[in-house]
Amino acid sequence: MKRNIFPLLFVILAVAACWSVPVANAAQAKKIRLAFSALAYANPPFWIAHDLKLFEKYGLESEIVYVGGSRPIQAMLGGSIDVSQVGGAAAVAAAAQGAEISILGTVFSRLTFAIHVSPQIKQIGDLKGKVLAAGSIGGNSYFAGLVFAKNFGWVANRDIGIVTAGGSPEVLAGLLQGKYQAGVLTPPTSTAAAKSGFREIFDLASLDFPFPVISVVSTRRYIESNPDVILNILRATSEAIYLYKTRPELTIPVVARFMRVPKDDPALLQSQQTVGQLLNQNLHPSLEGIRFVLDFLAEKQPALKAKNPADFVDLKFLRKLEEEGFFKKFSRK
């Protein structure tokens, strides 16, 4: 009987060792609390990385919450959020005011807003002297309105009025009530506007104007204390973008859940084929876009004109990923 004890003991120890590996890995996973700032079709990278366990793949245990507008910046500074997907313009504005935050990468660098107009507006020239409704001052849709005016040689609030109306739903409500002749909109609200007779007259994405629309941002303190975490968040984010572009059958259900729409909503596939394909695989931020934000802010704070856009980003993590060939590994073939 004694001769059988050792083989049995070996089997027991081997099985125990196999079970101990996941437990050890789970114990080593770094807990991170992430935020996203808008329910919009340009926001899926964090959603996908969380739901498809890409953060877990890179050794992170993620919690993700919705914190609207620019509030994720205050949440990060207060320590309740570690890293956020937030509007780059809001991040630049906060950093210009002294907030110790940095842009680590940009997941979306196109202003994909569109200008929708009331039926009496027949051509773009008809908008001169009229009112264009946008989001809050300093937000992405407000900057989209400024870019629109600049593209046609107009001075905002002289040649065309740009007023703040809240988010896209509030802009649409104002159009329906006749308060405004035009509005800056994004899907899915722009789809609803078109159905209500407010046609699209200009697509800002056609300008190919680089802008830090949605960026990955954190505090400098957290970045310095957690460099490996930052690298792995960027790895998971980039891979999520790759999957969104190439595996819609996996990723569209995730987007549907966060957007709270049916999985067969036509806007999901349409957005994946349009907005999704514009997501920034290598996450490199646009310094030109940051310069545009600084120039706008400099109208009230002239000292910002001399600021270097590079001071608002921390590129060492993206450089490291480039050096190790990470982005090439997930490049589309």
N, C-alpha and C positions, 0 to 999 in steps of 0.2 A: 504493500500500500504506500510505503514511504516513497518508492521510486516514482509514483505518479504525482506527488505533490509539487515537484519542481516544474514540470511542464505546465501544470495548471496555474501555478503562481506566475509563470512567465506570461501566459495568456492574459491573466487578470491585469498584470502591470502594463502590458502592451495596450490593452483596451483603455485603461485609465489614462495612459499617456495621450492616446488619440483624442479622448474627450477633453483633456486638459488644455490642448492647444487653442480652441476657440475661446475658452474661458479666459486664458491669458491674454489673447488678442483683444477681447472685449474690455478687459481691465485696462489695457493700454490705450484704448481709444480716447481721443481728446474731445471733450464736450465743447460744442460751439453753439452759440445762439446767433442766428442770422435773421435779417429783416429784408423785406422787399417793399417798395414804396408805392406801387401802383398795380391795379388789376388791368393789365394791358398786354397785348400780344407781343410786345417786345421784351417782356419780362421772364420768359420761361427758364433761362439757365439755372437759377437757384432751385426752382420748382422741380425740374427734371433731375438735377443732381441729388436732391433730397429724396424724392419718391423712388427713383431707380437705384438708390443706395450707392451713388458714386462717391459721396462724401465718406461713406463707410468703407468703400474700396480703398480710399486713401487715408484710412486710419482716423476718421473723424466721426463723432456721434453728433448729428445735427438736429437742431430744433429750429424751425422756421416760422416767422410770424409776419403778419401784415401790419406795417406802420406807415400810414399815408403821408404823402407830400415830402417835406423836408424834415419831418420829425425824427426819422432814423438817426439823423446827425446828433440831435440832442440826446437821443437814447444811447448812442455810442459814447458820447462825452460823459454821460452819467453812469456808464458801466453796465447797463442792462442789456445791451446788444454789443456783440463783438465785431461783426462785419456786416455791411449792408450793400444791397443793390439799390442805388439811389440816384436821383438826377444829378448829373455831373455839374450842371450850372449851379445848383443849390450847394454842392460841395465846394465849388470854387468861391462862391459868395461867402460861405461860412469861413473858409480858410482865409479869405481876404480880410475878414473881421477879426482874425486872430485865433480861430478854432484850430486846435492841434490835430488836424486830420490830413490824410493824403489819399489821392486817387491811385489805386493799385492796378487798375485795368479798366477798359471800357468794353462792355458787352454789346453795346449798340451805339453806332456813331452816325446815324442818319436821322434827320428830322423827317419822319414819315407822316407828318401831319398834312392835312389837305385843307384848302380854303373852300368852304361851302357858302353859297350865296342865296339870297332870296330871289324869287322869280323875276323881279323887275330889273335885276342886274344881268345884262346881256353879255358884257365883255369886261375884262379886267379894268380897263380905263374908267368904267362907270363907278368903280369903287373909290376913286379919288374924291376926297371930301366927305366920304361916308365913314361909318363906324365898324370896326372889326373887333369882335369879342374873342378874348383868349383867356388863359388861366391866370394864376396869380403872378405878380411881378417877380421875375427871377426864375420862374418855372420854365420847363421846356416848351410848352405851347406859347408862352409869351415871347420867348426868343424866336420861335417859329414865325410869329407875327412880325417881329423886327426884321428877320431875314427876308420875309416876303416883301416888306416895304423897301428894303435896301435893294433887292433884286430889280425893282422897277424904278429905282432912282428917287423914291419918295422918302421924305423925312417923317418918321413916326410922330403922331400927334400934331403934325402941321398939315401934311398932305393927306394923311389918313389917320383917323382916330383909332387907337388901340386901347381897349378898356378891359379890365379884369372882371370876369364873370364867374369864376370858380372852375370846376372841372368840366370835361366834355358834356356831361348831362346838363349842367347849368347853362352852358353855351347854347346847346340845342333848345333848351326851354326858352331862352331869350329870343332865339330866332323865331320860334313858333309864336311867341307873344308879340313879335314885331318890334322888339327893342333894338335889334341890331340888323344891319343889312348883310353882314357876313360873319363867319365864325371859323376859328381854328379848331379842327376836329380830328379825331383819330378813331380807328375801329375799336369797338363795334358801334359807337355812337354815330360815326360818319355814315355807316350803312343805314341807320335809322333816319338820319337827316335826308339822305338821297330819296328814301321811300316817301318822305313827307314833302318832297318837292324842292328841297334845298340842294341844288346840284353842285357837284364839285367843279370849281373853275380853275383851280391850280393845285398841282401835286408838288409839295416841297421836296419829296424824295428825288424828284427829277433833277434837282439842282446838284446833287452829289456834294452837298456842303458838309464838311466834316464837323461833328459836334459831339461833345461828351454826353449824349442823351441819357444813357443808363450806365453807371459806372460802379465798380466794386470799390468800396471805400472803408477805411478803418481809421482809428486814432493812431497817432504816431507811437503812443505808449504801448498799445496792444501789438502793433507791428514789430516794434523793437523787442518785445518780450516773447513773441511767438512766431519767429520767422518760418519755422517748419510748417506751422499751421497755415500761414498765409500761402506758402507754396502749394500746399495740398488743396486749399480752397480754390486757388487759381487752376490747378490741374483738373479738379472735378468740374469747375465751371466751363473750361474749354472743352472737355470731353462731352459735357451736356449739350453744348452748342453743336458739336459734331453729330451727336445722336439725333438732335432735333432736325438737322438738315438731311440726314440720311436714313433715319428709321422712324418715319411718321407713325407707323403702326404701334410703336412702343411709346412715343412721346406725346402724341395728340391726346390720348386719354388723360395724361397728367395735366396738360394745359386745360382740358375741359373741366377737370375737377377744380382747379384753382380759379378759373374764370366763371365757374358755376353755370355752365351751359351744357346742353345735351351733347353726348359724344358724337352724334351725327349732325351737329350744327355745321352748315356749309362754311361758316366763317373760320372754323378751325383749320380745315385743309387749305382754304384760300390764304390764311395768314401764314401757315407753315410754308407755303410755296412762294410767298412774297416777302413778308417781314422776316420770316425765319431764315430765308436764304441771305439776308443782309446782316445777320448777326456776325459779330467780329470774332472769328476763330482764334486769332492770336492775341486778342484782348488789348492790342496796343492803343493807347489813348491818343487823341488828336490835340497836339499843342496849338494848332491853328484855331480849333474850336474854343479852347481855353482862352486864347488871346481875344477872341470875339467877346466872350463873357467879361473879361477884364476891361475891355474898351467900353462896354456898356456901363459897367459899375463905375468906371473912371469919370463918367459924366457928372457924378455927384461926389466922387472921391478921386480927384485928379492924380493923387500920388500913385494910384494903382496902374496908371499908364506905364510907369517905369518897371513894373513887376515882370519877372521872367516866368512865363507859363510853366517852364520845367520845374519851378519850385513847388508846384501844386501836385506833382505826381512823384511816385516812388517806383522807379523802373527796374530796380535791381532784381526783383523777383522774376519779372518777365524776361530779363536778359539771361538769367540762370536757366529758365525753362527753354529758351532758344538755344543756349549752349549745349544743353543735354539732348537736344533734338526732339523735345516733347511735342511741339506743335506739328512737326513733320510727320510724326507717328499717326496723328489724327487728321492729316490733311486729306482732302477729297481727291480721289483718283479718277 
